[in-house]
């Protein structure tokens, strides 16, 4: 274990030697170390961890033992590489047949004091209560080098080496373990169990993730540089399983276009709003599409095409939808108009001409002239309507669905809005 135990800006080493004593080797700053200074522990230390447990700016050490009666001790640091005599935090009430492991130190209840997670085996009592010694215990720091249990009970049945990190990005520390009593892997020979933290030193029920056979050690690190902690599990078949965190989660919504339908060549703009749902602030790539995708359908664009959330967890972009230069075809209306001419106007004009030939009087010629002029006016009116001048050639409004898709790592969300085009 490393730490600056004498506060000289150089990393030192703290180890447990064969006798179970704590040995500190002060660093020279060049990769070499001074000779060890040994400090006896109360019950043959096996695992150690360092943190400032009494908030005096000096590193302290907690040590767990491997022999009966298993115990957990704290050695307060003097800030010069030496330590005070060990003080026992807790000791098993009956025989514990295996090792206690200080699995991790962190501020689990967000009070500014360092806490501990300890993995235990066999059976015993803790804090005077009869509890199974096998499991994971949470010891909450009081800020003065002493500890107490988490509220409502701190025991988690079973257990293994623990990884501590904020896996779900809610600002509360969670834990990952490879074995939990009563939790079975489904369709897998080995699992990693993640227990979301409540922010008070207690944890929710476990969620399992399959890995290799009988996973042992679990380690947390950001393996793909997306600011979200991932997991490594060491398996008994000499393989390593990698679990990549899904990372940034967010909500996305597009505004509604409330104006009248737009015409050919016109554009409509929408605001796309995003909100961060956890603390993993990674860029979100944006894209859009229009349905139905057909001839004459509008096009869409979104600016910027990638957004990053601000300090309040918000981001926005502008979606622009542009109608095509021509809307749906008006040919059916024009064909209908021509058919009307062929089957309506032309026969009438023909009858008029036939009447003129039979009765070539001045009155009939005048009547035929009026009919022919009326037919010409009808032709002009119908063809004008077919070109957009009247109701016959007007295209019916059509609605389109515009979908905006946001991608960040393996996380994808989308939102859909509509636009009517005349």
NUZA-981337 format. One record per residue (C-alpha): residue number from 1; residue in three letters; y, x, z. Coordinates in steps of 0.05 Angstrom, whole numbers, plus 32768, in hexadecimal, padded with zeros to 4 digits. Last residue first. Layout:
BEGIN
   vexro   tise      Y      X      Z
     NUM    ALA      Y      X      Z
...
END
This chain:
BEGIN
   vexro   tise      Y      X      Z
     422    UNK   81B8   7C29   7C4A
     421    UNK   819A   7C5B   7C7B
     420    UNK   8184   7C48   7CC2
     419    UNK   8177   7C80   7CF4
     418    UNK   8144   7C85   7D2C
     417    UNK   8136   7CB3   7D67
     416    UNK   80F8   7CD9   7D7C
     415    UNK   80EC   7D0C   7DB4
     414    UNK   80BC   7D46   7DB9
     413    UNK   809B   7D74   7DEC
     412    UNK   8073   7DB4   7DE3
     411    UNK   805D   7DE8   7E17
     410    UNK   8031   7E21   7DFF
     409    UNK   806B   7E52   7DFC
     408    UNK   80AA   7E28   7DF8
     407    UNK   80AA   7DF4   7DC1
     406    UNK   80DA   7DB9   7DB7
     405    UNK   80CF   7D85   7D81
     404    UNK   8104   7D54   7D67
     403    UNK   80EA   7D16   7D43
     402    UNK   8115   7CEC   7D13
     401    UNK   80F9   7CA7   7D04
     400    UNK   8117   7C86   7CC6
     399    UNK   8131   7C3F   7CBC
     398    UNK   813F   7C21   7C77
     397    UNK   8179   7BF4   7C63
     396    UNK   816A   7BCA   7C24
     395    UNK   8183   7BE8   7BE3
     394    UNK   81BA   7BC0   7BC0
     393    UNK   81AC   7BB1   7B76
     392    UNK   81AC   7B65   7B77
     391    UNK   81E2   7B5D   7BAC
     390    UNK   821B   7B77   7B82
     389    UNK   823E   7BB4   7B64
     388    UNK   8205   7BE4   7B71
     387    UNK   81EF   7BF2   7B29
     386    UNK   81C3   7BB5   7B26
     385    UNK   81FE   7B8A   7B3A
     384    UNK   8225   7BA4   7AFE
     383    UNK   81EA   7B95   7AD1
     382    UNK   81E8   7B4E   7AE9
     381    UNK   8233   7B42   7AE3
     380    UNK   823A   7B61   7A9E
     379    UNK   81FE   7B3A   7A83
     378    UNK   8219   7AFA   7AA1
     377    UNK   825C   7B05   7A80
     376    UNK   8239   7B0F   7A3D
     375    UNK   8212   7ACF   7A47
     374    UNK   8251   7AA8   7A59
     373    UNK   8272   7AC2   7A19
     372    UNK   8236   7AAB   79F1
     371    UNK   8238   7A66   7A11
     370    UNK   8283   7A5E   7A05
     369    UNK   827C   7A73   79BC
     368    UNK   8243   7A42   79B3
     367    UNK   826E   7A09   79CE
     366    UNK   82A8   7A1D   799F
     365    UNK   8279   7A1F   7963
     364    UNK   825F   79DB   7977
     363    UNK   82A4   79BD   7978
     362    UNK   82B8   79DC   7936
     361    UNK   827C   79C0   7914
     360    UNK   8243   79E8   78F9
     359    UNK   820E   79B9   7915
     358    UNK   81C9   79D4   7906
     357    UNK   81DD   7A1E   7903
     356    UNK   8209   7A18   7941
     355    UNK   81D1   79F7   7968
     354    UNK   81A2   7A31   7958
     353    UNK   81D7   7A61   7972
     352    UNK   81DB   7A3C   79B4
     351    UNK   8191   7A3A   79BB
     350    UNK   818F   7A85   79B2
     349    UNK   81C5   7A90   79E7
     348    UNK   819C   7A67   7A18
     347    UNK   815D   7A8D   7A07
     346    UNK   8182   7AD0   7A12
     345    UNK   819E   7ABE   7A56
     344    UNK   815F   7AA9   7A7A
     343    UNK   811F   7ACD   7A68
     342    UNK   813B   7B0F   7A4D
     341    UNK   8178   7B11   7A79
     340    UNK   8150   7B01   7AB8
     339    UNK   811E   7B36   7AA3
     338    UNK   8157   7B68   7A9E
     337    UNK   816E   7B56   7AE4
     336    UNK   8129   7B5D   7B01
     335    UNK   8123   7BA1   7AE1
     334    UNK   8165   7BB4   7B01
     333    UNK   814E   7B9D   7B45
     332    UNK   810C   7BC3   7B3F
     331    UNK   8133   7C02   7B2A
     330    UNK   815C   7C06   7B6B
     329    UNK   8136   7C43   7B85
     328    UNK   813C   7C52   7BCF
     327    UNK   817A   7C79   7BE3
     326    UNK   81A0   7CAB   7BBA
     325    UNK   81C5   7CEA   7BCF
     324    UNK   8194   7CF1   7C09
     323    UNK   81A8   7CDF   7C50
     322    UNK   81BA   7D17   7C80
     321    UNK   81A0   7D1C   7CC7
     320    UNK   81C2   7D4E   7CF7
     319    UNK   81A5   7D5F   7D3B
     318    UNK   81D4   7D84   7D6A
     317    UNK   81B7   7DAE   7DA4
     316    UNK   81B8   7DAA   7DF0
     315    UNK   81A3   7DD1   7E2E
     314    UNK   819F   7DC2   7E79
     313    UNK   817F   7DE5   7EB5
     312    UNK   81BF   7DEB   7EDF
     311    UNK   81C3   7E36   7ED2
     310    UNK   81BF   7E29   7E87
     309    UNK   817F   7E1D   7E60
     308    UNK   8170   7E45   7E21
     307    UNK   8171   7E26   7DDC
     306    UNK   8151   7E36   7D98
     305    UNK   815F   7E14   7D55
     304    UNK   81A9   7E0F   7D65
     303    UNK   81B7   7DE3   7D41
     302    UNK   8186   7DB0   7D27
     301    UNK   817A   7D9A   7CDF
     300    UNK   8162   7D59   7CBF
     299    UNK   8156   7D3E   7C79
     298    UNK   8158   7CF6   7C62
     297    UNK   8121   7CD3   7C3B
     296    UNK   812E   7CC7   7BF1
     295    UNK   80E7   7CD7   7BDD
     294    UNK   80B9   7CD1   7C19
     293    UNK   80AE   7CEC   7C5F
     292    UNK   80AC   7CAE   7C8A
     291    UNK   80BD   7CCD   7CB8
     290    UNK   80F0   7D05   7CC3
     289    UNK   80E3   7D49   7CE3
     288    UNK   8105   7D76   7D16
     287    UNK   8101   7DBC   7D35
     286    UNK   8116   7DDB   7D77
     285    UNK   80FF   7E1C   7D98
     284    UNK   8107   7E1D   7DE4
     283    UNK   811D   7E5E   7E04
     282    UNK   8100   7E6F   7E49
     281    UNK   811A   7E5A   7E8D
     280    UNK   80DC   7E57   7EB9
     279    UNK   80F9   7E33   7EF6
     278    UNK   80DB   7DEE   7EEA
     277    UNK   80ED   7DAD   7EC8
     276    UNK   8126   7DC7   7E9C
     275    UNK   814E   7D91   7E7A
     274    UNK   8159   7D89   7E2F
     273    UNK   818C   7D5E   7E0A
     272    UNK   818D   7D54   7DBE
     271    UNK   81CF   7D36   7DA7
     270    UNK   81CE   7D0F   7D66
     269    UNK   81F6   7D15   7D25
     268    UNK   81F6   7CE7   7CE8
     267    UNK   8203   7CFD   7CA1
     266    UNK   8218   7CDC   7C5F
     265    UNK   81FD   7CEE   7C1A
     264    UNK   81E3   7CA7   7C0D
     263    UNK   81FB   7C75   7C41
     262    UNK   81FA   7C72   7C8C
     261    UNK   81E5   7C36   7CB5
     260    UNK   821A   7C1D   7CE6
     259    UNK   8228   7C45   7D25
     258    UNK   81FC   7C4A   7D63
     257    UNK   81D5   7C8A   7D55
     256    UNK   81AA   7C93   7D94
     255    UNK   81A6   7CD6   7DBA
     254    UNK   816A   7D04   7DB9
     253    UNK   8141   7D15   7DF7
     252    UNK   811B   7D52   7E10
     251    UNK   80F9   7D61   7E53
     250    UNK   80E4   7DA8   7E67
     249    UNK   80AC   7DD4   7E7D
     248    UNK   80AF   7E20   7E77
     247    UNK   806F   7E47   7E85
     246    UNK   8029   7E31   7E6F
     245    UNK   800F   7E69   7E9B
     244    UNK   7FDD   7E97   7E79
     243    UNK   7F99   7E9D   7E9B
     242    UNK   7F77   7EDF   7E8D
     241    UNK   7F2E   7EEA   7EA0
     240    UNK   7F15   7F31   7EAC
     239    UNK   7ECE   7F47   7EA0
     238    UNK   7E9E   7F71   7ECA
     237    UNK   7E6A   7F38   7ED0
     236    UNK   7E83   7F29   7F16
     235    UNK   7EC7   7F13   7EFD
     234    UNK   7F0C   7F2F   7F0B
     233    UNK   7F40   7EF7   7F03
     232    UNK   7F85   7F03   7EE5
     231    UNK   7FBA   7ECE   7EEC
     230    UNK   7FFE   7EC0   7ECC
     229    UNK   8043   7EBB   7EED
     228    UNK   8079   7E9C   7EC1
     227    UNK   80B5   7EC6   7EAA
     226    UNK   809D   7EC5   7E61
     225    UNK   808A   7F0F   7E60
     224    UNK   8042   7F04   7E49
     223    UNK   801D   7F20   7E85
     222    UNK   804A   7F08   7EBC
     221    UNK   801E   7F1C   7EF7
     220    UNK   7FEF   7EFC   7F29
     219    UNK   7FAD   7F1A   7F40
     218    UNK   7F6B   7EF7   7F53
     217    UNK   7F31   7F20   7F6E
     216    UNK   7EEC   7F02   7F68
     215    UNK   7ED9   7ED3   7F30
     214    UNK   7E93   7EB7   7F33
     213    UNK   7E83   7EB6   7EE9
     212    UNK   7EC0   7EBA   7EBB
     211    UNK   7EFB   7E8A   7EBE
     210    UNK   7F03   7E3E   7EC3
     209    UNK   7F44   7E23   7EE1
     208    UNK   7F42   7DF7   7F1F
     207    UNK   7F7A   7DCF   7F40
     206    UNK   7F7A   7DD1   7F8C
     205    UNK   7F96   7D9D   7FBA
     204    UNK   7FDD   7DA9   7FD4
     203    UNK   7FF5   7DE2   8000
     202    UNK   8016   7DED   8043
     201    UNK   8048   7E23   8056
     200    UNK   8084   7DF5   8053
     199    UNK   8096   7DFA   8009
     198    UNK   8060   7DC9   7FF3
     197    UNK   8038   7DFF   7FCF
     196    UNK   800C   7DF0   7F93
     195    UNK   7FC3   7E06   7F9C
     194    UNK   7FA5   7E29   7F60
     193    UNK   7F5A   7E32   7F5D
     192    UNK   7F3B   7E67   7F2F
     191    UNK   7EF7   7E55   7F16
     190    UNK   7EB2   7E70   7F08
     189    UNK   7E72   7E58   7EE7
     188    UNK   7E96   7E22   7EC0
     187    UNK   7E87   7DDA   7EAB
     186    UNK   7EAD   7DC0   7EE8
     185    UNK   7EB8   7DF4   7F1E
     184    UNK   7EAB   7DDC   7F64
     183    UNK   7EDC   7DD5   7F9D
     182    UNK   7EBB   7DC8   7FE1
     181    UNK   7EC8   7E0E   7FFB
     180    UNK   7EFC   7E31   7FD1
     179    UNK   7EF0   7E70   7FA7
     178    UNK   7F1C   7E94   7F74
     177    UNK   7F5F   7E8B   7F96
     176    UNK   7FA5   7E7B   7F7C
     175    UNK   7FE1   7E6D   7FA9
     174    UNK   8023   7E49   7FA0
     173    UNK   806A   7E5C   7FB3
     172    UNK   809F   7E27   7FAD
     171    UNK   80D8   7E2A   7F7A
     170    UNK   80BA   7DF4   7F4E
     169    UNK   80A2   7E24   7F18
     168    UNK   8059   7E0E   7F17
     167    UNK   803A   7E52   7F26
     166    UNK   806C   7E68   7F5B
     165    UNK   8044   7EA5   7F72
     164    UNK   8010   7EBC   7FA5
     163    UNK   7FCC   7ED7   7F90
     162    UNK   7F95   7ED1   7FC4
     161    UNK   7F55   7EF8   7FD1
     160    UNK   7F1F   7EC5   7FE1
     159    UNK   7F1D   7E81   8002
     158    UNK   7EF1   7E4E   8024
     157    UNK   7F14   7E15   8046
     156    UNK   7F60   7E16   8048
     155    UNK   7F7B   7E15   8090
     154    UNK   7FC4   7E10   80A1
     153    UNK   7FC7   7DD1   80C9
     152    UNK   7FFD   7D9B   80CA
     151    UNK   8036   7DCE   80CE
     150    UNK   8024   7E16   80BC
     149    UNK   800B   7E41   80F5
     148    UNK   8038   7E6F   811E
     147    UNK   804F   7EB7   8119
     146    UNK   8073   7EED   813F
     145    UNK   8099   7F29   8123
     144    UNK   80DE   7F0C   8132
     143    UNK   80EA   7EE3   80F3
     142    UNK   80BD   7EAA   810A
     141    UNK   8089   7EB9   80D4
     140    UNK   8059   7E83   80BE
     139    UNK   800F   7E93   80C0
     138    UNK   7FE7   7E6F   808A
     137    UNK   7F9C   7E73   8090
     136    UNK   7F6A   7E77   8057
     135    UNK   7F20   7E69   8062
     134    UNK   7EE4   7E7C   808B
     133    UNK   7EF6   7E7D   80D5
     132    UNK   7EE7   7E34   80DA
     131    UNK   7F15   7E14   810E
     130    UNK   7F0F   7E09   8159
     129    UNK   7F56   7E0D   8171
     128    UNK   7F74   7E43   819F
     127    UNK   7FA4   7E5D   816A
     126    UNK   7F68   7E6C   813D
     125    UNK   7F20   7E5C   814D
     124    UNK   7EE3   7E7B   812E
     123    UNK   7EB1   7E76   80F6
     122    UNK   7E9C   7EA7   80BF
     121    UNK   7ED1   7EC1   808F
     120    UNK   7F1D   7EC7   808B
     119    UNK   7F53   7ECD   8056
     118    UNK   7F99   7ED6   8073
     117    UNK   7FDA   7EBE   8054
     116    UNK   8018   7ED8   8077
     115    UNK   8061   7EC5   8080
     114    UNK   80A3   7EEA   8076
     113    UNK   80E1   7EC8   8091
     112    UNK   8119   7EAB   8066
     111    UNK   8107   7E63   8076
     110    UNK   80E7   7E53   8032
     109    UNK   80A4   7E3C   804E
     108    UNK   8078   7E6F   802A
     107    UNK   80A5   7EAB   8032
     106    UNK   8073   7EDF   801A
     105    UNK   803A   7F0B   8033
     104    UNK   7FF5   7F0D   8013
     103    UNK   7FAA   7F0D   801C
     102    UNK   7FA8   7F2E   8060
     101    UNK   7F5C   7F30   8061
     100    UNK   7F30   7F20   809C
      99    UNK   7EEA   7F3D   8094
      98    UNK   7EA6   7F22   80A6
      97    UNK   7E7A   7F09   80DE
      96    UNK   7EAE   7EE8   8109
      95    UNK   7E94   7EDF   8150
      94    UNK   7EBB   7EB0   817C
      93    UNK   7F04   7EA5   818E
      92    UNK   7F1E   7ECD   8152
      91    UNK   7F5F   7EF2   8160
      90    UNK   7FA7   7EE2   814E
      89    UNK   7FE9   7F07   814A
      88    UNK   7FD3   7F45   8170
      87    UNK   800B   7F77   817C
      86    UNK   8004   7FBE   8163
      85    UNK   802B   7FF6   8184
      84    UNK   806D   8006   8162
      83    UNK   8070   8028   811F
      82    UNK   8084   8069   8100
      81    UNK   809F   8077   80BA
      80    UNK   80E7   807C   80D0
      79    UNK   80FA   8033   80CE
      78    UNK   80DB   8023   8111
      77    UNK   80A8   7FF3   80F3
      76    UNK   8087   7FBB   8119
      75    UNK   803B   7FBE   8119
      74    UNK   801B   7F79   8113
      73    UNK   7FD3   7F67   8122
      72    UNK   7FA0   7F35   8108
      71    UNK   7F5D   7F31   812A
      70    UNK   7F12   7F30   811E
      69    UNK   7EEB   7F34   815F
      68    UNK   7EC0   7F52   8144
      67    UNK   7ECD   7F83   810C
      66    UNK   7EF4   7F82   80CB
      65    UNK   7F3B   7F81   80E4
      64    UNK   7F7C   7F68   80C5
      63    UNK   7FBC   7F91   80C6
      62    UNK   8004   7F7B   80C0
      61    UNK   8038   7FB1   80B3
      60    UNK   8083   7FB3   80BE
      59    UNK   80BA   7FCB   808F
      58    UNK   80FF   7FD3   80AD
      57    UNK   813C   7FA8   809C
      56    UNK   813C   7F87   80E1
      55    UNK   8122   7F44   80C8
      54    UNK   80E6   7F40   80F7
      53    UNK   80AF   7F3B   80C2
      52    UNK   80CA   7F6F   8092
      51    UNK   808E   7F76   8064
      50    UNK   804E   7F9F   805E
      49    UNK   8005   7F8C   8055
      48    UNK   7FC5   7FA9   8072
      47    UNK   7F7A   7F9E   806A
      46    UNK   7F42   7FBE   8094
      45    UNK   7F61   7FCF   80D7
      44    UNK   7F34   7FE6   8110
      43    UNK   7F43   7FB9   814B
      42    UNK   7F84   7FC9   816E
      41    UNK   7FA1   7FF7   813A
      40    UNK   7FAD   8041   8143
      39    UNK   7FE7   8061   811E
      38    UNK   7FDB   809F   80F4
      37    UNK   8010   80CA   80D4
      36    UNK   7FF6   80E5   8093
      35    UNK   800E   8127   8074
      34    UNK   804A   8125   8046
      33    UNK   8046   8107   8001
      32    UNK   804C   811D   7FB8
      31    UNK   8064   80F5   7F7C
      30    UNK   80A8   8115   7F7B
      29    UNK   80CD   80E8   7FAC
      28    UNK   80B1   810C   7FE9
      27    UNK   808A   80CE   8001
      26    UNK   8077   80C3   8049
      25    UNK   802C   80BB   8055
      24    UNK   801C   8085   8089
      23    UNK   7FD6   807C   80A5
      22    UNK   7FC2   803C   80C9
      21    UNK   7F81   8045   80F0
      20    UNK   7F3E   8025   80DF
      19    UNK   7F17   8065   80E9
      18    UNK   7F0C   806F   809F
      17    UNK   7F56   806D   808F
      16    UNK   7F81   8030   8081
      15    UNK   7FBA   8041   8053
      14    UNK   8006   8041   8052
      13    UNK   8029   8068   801B
      12    UNK   8073   8078   8014
      11    UNK   80A5   8069   7FDD
      10    UNK   80E6   808E   7FE0
       9    UNK   812B   806F   7FEF
       8    UNK   812F   8091   8033
       7    UNK   8120   8051   805A
       6    UNK   80E7   806F   8084
       5    UNK   80B2   803B   8070
       4    UNK   80C6   8036   8027
       3    UNK   8089   8010   8010
       2    UNK   8045   801A   7FEF
       1    UNK   8000   8000   8000
END
